[in-house]
Amino acid sequence: MRWHELETEQEQPLAYKVEMAREMLWQAFKRADRPALAFSGGKDSTVLLDLVRRFFPEKIRRLVVIYGNTGVEFPECVKFARWLAGEWGLDFHEARPGQIEQDHFKYAGQRRIWQHLIESGQISDVLKEDGKLKSTRTLEQACPAFLQQKLEEERLVWRAGQRKSFWWCVDQYGWPLLGKSWSRLKAHRINIDTFLRFSESNSNDVQLLAYYDVLRQAKISQACCDVLKKEPAERVQAGLGVDLILKGLMASESRSRAMNFLTRGYLFEGARRDHLHGRPFFHCQPMAIWTDEDVWEYIRAYEVPYAPLYDRTFIAHDESRQHIRRNGCMFCATDLRYTDNHLYALRQTHPKAWNTVMRRGLGEEIRCLQRALRSAPQLTLFDQFTTEELIEAQPCVFDDLDGLGGHPAHDGLAYDPEVE
């Protein structure tokens, strides 16, 4: 399918799109012994679930519904997902992040060990020939006893058995800022620090060097998506023997999702999974040509219940009242550069949650990012006031982040939202 053909399909009436979704579901079920549906508690996956119930009632009884509970979901969606599971009698499973396997130090503790090894001339013991860290574990094992005791006393340790959380992810990897294209290095922050200091770059790529300069000042990572969403979901799929996953993804949501659909289609074979012992694993996106308007038309036409999150409203920059359009994780800041972004809406719809994440580090990290990416050299509010003062300020300075565009590190990079 080509772009203009996709646009033509997206302009079709809802009845046509419902029929296409029904056909794609039928094709998918023919290939599957153990189908599953990725459920977010959002409107799109709820409609997809209703399509299965409506057209394939015999399949719903053996359909595994996997709800990805990252720990930072909107409470309205968590409550709705659990209610719907009981109301519709679903084979419902919550995919939760795994546990920390062994005690290890928090990032602040790792930095203390790192600095001690540099000052004592022992840093080369934990480096590879190219200047990269051998491993995070190697660094921690080089911690002298006296420093380890101090770090223990200061509670700079993550304990084995604790569930991995959003806070663990941002501590070890970084914050979900600016989208996936900004987070190309999936590595522990201490590993990135070491790479930036001790590895020599032979690149003359202005974009790449500018990107490294940003990483020196800000902790950016999309690791939370893998740790909190992808890995738990795949673990549940493996445990239940799933060989097909249905997703409520739509090409209209982002350019990358449109490209995915154009190149792969409605139904495609994904990477092989160990638990299937060589048998294929399929992905199906029956609603790929739908739009938000189609979803709401379907919900109204068939009286489908939906999470009350979508009834929450906020005042946009143009002073219009807008409804929340996406669920996703509460603290996601991947769309930070865009007007009426996720955090902007969160400050109004869930002020306590906004205050929590801003005071626990996101506010300070945005300040660091502002300094790193700001194109204007003049003094700004982010230089004149503390993070605490900026959080308290009215109007909120975090609502309008000047200077986050036009930076060499961003040239040619595209924003891909992490939703549904």
N, C-alpha and C positions, 0 to 999 in steps of 0.2 A: 504494500500500500504506500502511496505517495502522500505528501503533505496536503495537496489540494483534495485528494480523495478522503483523507481523514476529516478535513473541514466539511466536506459534503456530508459525510456520515454523521458528524456532530450536529448538523442542521436538520436531521431527520426527526420526525415526531416521536414522542415517547413510545407509542405502540410499536413502532418499528424497532426501537432499541430494546424494549422488553422482549420481543420475539428473538432478536439476535442473542440476547443474554441467555434466553431459554435454550436456544440451539447450542450455544457454546458450553453450557452446563451439561447438556446431554452428551456432547462429544467428550467432555472431560470425564464424566462418570463412567463412560464406556471403557476408559483406560485405567480406572482406579479400582483397587481392592479395598483401600482404606483411605477415603477422602477426608480432608480437614478444611476448615474455614478459618482464616486469620481474622479474629474479631477484635476491634479496638474500643467498642462501646460508642463509636461515632456513627453518624447518619449513613455513610456509604456502606460500611460493612453490615449495618442493620438491614438496609434495603437488600443487600446481597443475600443475607440470611433469609429474608422474607421471600425472595425469589425462589430459593431452594424449597422452602416450606410449601409455597403456593403451587409450584409446577412439578416438584418431585417429592411428594409426601412420604413415599416409601424409602427415600434416601435419607431423610432428615433423622431417622431413627439410628442410622449408623454413621452419621456425619459427626466427626470430632470438631468441636468448636474451641479454638485455642485463644484465650484472652491474654494478651501481653501486659501484665501488671508490672510496670517498671518501678513502682514505688513513688513516682512523681506524676501519676495520672491525675486528671481533674476529678475531684471527689464525686461530682455529679455523674461522671461516666462510669466510675467504679461501681457506684450504687446501682446505676441503671443496668450495667452488664450482668450483675449478680441477680437482679430482679428478673430480667428477661430470661436468664437461664432457667429459673424456676418456673416462670410463667409459661414458657414454651416447651418445657421438659427437655432441655438440651443436654447432650453429652459434653458438659462444660469443663474445661481445664484452664486453670490460671498458670501461665508461664512466669515464674519469678526468677530473679537473678540468682546465680549460684553463690556458694560460700567461699570466703577467703580460705585458701588451702593451708597456709602457714603464717605464723607471725611475721610481720615485716614493718618497716618504719614508714611513717608518713613522709610526705615530700619535704617538709621542713626538717625532719630528722635526717633524711637522705642528703639534703643540702649541707647539713652540719658535718656529716661524715665526709662528704665530698670536699668541703673546704679544709677540713683537718688533713686529709691526705695530700691536698695541694700544698698547704703550708709546711707539712712535715717532709715533703719531697717524695711521697710514696704513691702519688697518683698513677705513675706509670705501671705500677703493679696490677692495676685493675683495667688498664687500657689495652685494646688490640693495637696492632701495628699501624692501622690507619687512624688512630686517635679516638676511635669509638669505644664506648664502655663495653667490656666483655659481657656483662649482664648486670641487671639491678641487684641480683642476689650476690654476685661477686663483690660489689661495692659494699653491701651491708655486712658481709662476712669479714670485711677488712676493718670493721669498726672496733676500735680498742675498748677494753672492758670499762675503763673509767667513763668514756663517752656514752657507751651503751647504757650504763647505769643512769646517767643524767637524762638521756632521752626517755628511758622508762619512767623516771620520776616525773618528767614533764608530760607524760602521756602522749608521746609522739609515736605511738605504735598502733598498728591495726592488728587485731587479734584473729587467730585462726578460728573458723567457725562462724564469724560474723558474716551476715549476708552482704554481698557486694551491693552498694547503693549508689545513688547519684552523687552523694558527697564523697564516696570513695573514688569514683571515676574522676571527678574534677580535681581531687587532691593528687591522684597518681598520674593523670593524663592531661587534664585541662578542661576548659569550659566550652560548651557547644555554641561558639560564636561564629557568625558570618557564613555558615554553610560549609558543605563538604569540600568544596574546591579550595577552601582556605586551610583544610585540615589534612593535608596529604601524608603527614608523617604519623602513623599510628604507633606510637612508642611512649614509654613512660617519660614523664617530663624530665626526670633526672638524666635519662639517656640523651634526650634532645639537648639539654644544657651542656653535656659533655661533648657531644658532636659539634655543637656550635663553637665551643672554646678550643678544642684540641684537634679537630679534623680540618685539614687545609682544603679549601674549595678551589679547584682549578677552573671553575666555570666563569665565563664572561657574560652569562645570561643576566641581564639587568633585572628581569622579573624575579628570577630565582634568588639573586642576592638580596633584593629588596624584601622578599619573603622571609629570608633568614633573619634580616634585621627586625622584622615584626616579631618573629618567634623569640628573639632575645628579650623582648619587652613584655610579651603577653602569652598567657597559657591558653592556647587554642587547640581543641581536639573534638573529634566526633566519636571517640571511643565509647562514649556512653550508649550510643545507638547499638553497637555490637554487643557490649557487655549486658545491657539492661533489656534489650529487645531480641536481637537476632539469636544470640547464643541460647537464651532460655527457651525460645520458641523451637529451635532446632532440637534441643534436648528432649522436649516433650514429644515432638514429632517422631524422634527416634524411638522413644520409649513405647509409643503406641503403634509403631509400624506404619506411619503415614506415608503414602506414595503419591498424593496429590494435594496441593494447597490452593484453595480458592482465595482470591484477594479482591477487595473492592477498589482497586486502583483505577484512576481515570486519566486519560491523556491530557485532559484540560488542566490538570493540576500544576504541571511544570513541563518545561521543555525536555528534560531528561526522561520523564515518564512517557511523553509523546514519542520520543526517539525509541524508547524501549518497545513500545507497542508497534511502531512502524517496522522495526527490525525483527521482532519476535512474534508478533501477532497475539491473538487471544489465548492460545494454548501452545505451550512449548515445553520441551524437555530441559530441565536444569541440570546442574552438576550432580554427579552420582553421589548417593548417600551410602555410607557403610552399612547401615542397618537393613538396606534392601538387597545386599549381597549381589550386586550387579544388575538388578532390575532398575528400570528408569524411574526417575522422580519428576513429576509434572507440576507446572505452574499454570494457573488459569486466571485471567482477568476479564470476566464476562461483561463488566460495565465500562470497558476501556473507552468507548465512544460517548459515554454519558457526560453530562455537565452538572454543576450544582443545581441548576434550574430543573433539570430532569429529575434529580433525586428528590427535591422538594415537591415536585408535581406528583411523583409516585407516592410519596408519603401521604400527601393530602388525598389522592385518589383512592388509596387502599387503606387509609386510616392506620398507618404503621406507627407504632410508638417510637419515640426517639428520646435521647438523653436531654434533660432540661438545661444542660449547658448551653444549647443553641438558643435558648430564650433569654440568656444574659445579653445585656447591651452595654455599649460604651459610646462616648462622644468622640468622633473622629476629628482629624485636623481641620476638615472643612466644616466642622460644627454640626454635621449630620449625626443622627443616632444609628449605630450599626450593630448588628447581631454578630456574635462570635461565629466564625465560619468553619473553623477547624478545631479538632480536639488536640491530639498529640500530647506531648509532655508539658507540664505546667511551666517548667523553667527553661524551655528551649529558647535560645537567642540567636538562632541561625539566620533570621531575617532582620537582624538589627539595623541594617542600612536602609530599610524600607519604611515608608510612611505608614503609620498605623500598625506597626509591627506587633509581634506577639507580646513582648514585655509592656509595650504601650497600653495594649488592651488589658493585660493582666493587672496593671496598677489600678485600673478602675473597677474591674469585675471581681478581683480577688486581692484586695489591698494587703491583707495579712500575709498571704503567700508571697506577694511582691516584696514586701518589707523583709521577710525572712531571707529570701535568696539574695537580695541586694546587700543586706548587712552581713551575710555569711561569705561574702567574697566576690559576688558578681559585680557589685558596684565598683569596687577597687579594680577589678580586671577590665571593666569597660573604660575606666580612667587610663589604665596602661595602654589599652588599645587606641584610645583617642590620641594619646601622645605619639604613638607609633605611626598612626596612619594620617594624622592631620596634615592636610596640604598647606594650610595657612600657618606661617611661622609666629604670628602674634600671640600674645598671652591670652588665654581663654579662662573661662570659669573653672575648668578642670585643673588649671594650675594654681588658681588663686584660693580655692577652698578645699577642705578635707572631704573625704568621701561621705562621712557622716553628715556634714553640713549640706552637701549636695543632695543627699537622699531626703533631707528635711526641707529643702528649698521648694518654694512655690513661685511661679510654675516650675514643674519638674524638668531639670536640665537634661535628664536621661531620655526625655521624649523626643528631643531634636538633637541628634548627634552630628554636628557639622564636621566636615573634613574626612569622613570615612569613605569618600569616593575619590577617584582620580589618582590613586596611589599606584605606583608601578607594579607592586605585587598583585594587584587585582586585575590588571589588564588582561582581557581575554578569558577571565574566569566567570563561571555562571553560578548563580544561586540555585540550589536544589532543596526545597523544603522537605523536612522529615515529618510527614503527617500520615495518619491512618496506618 
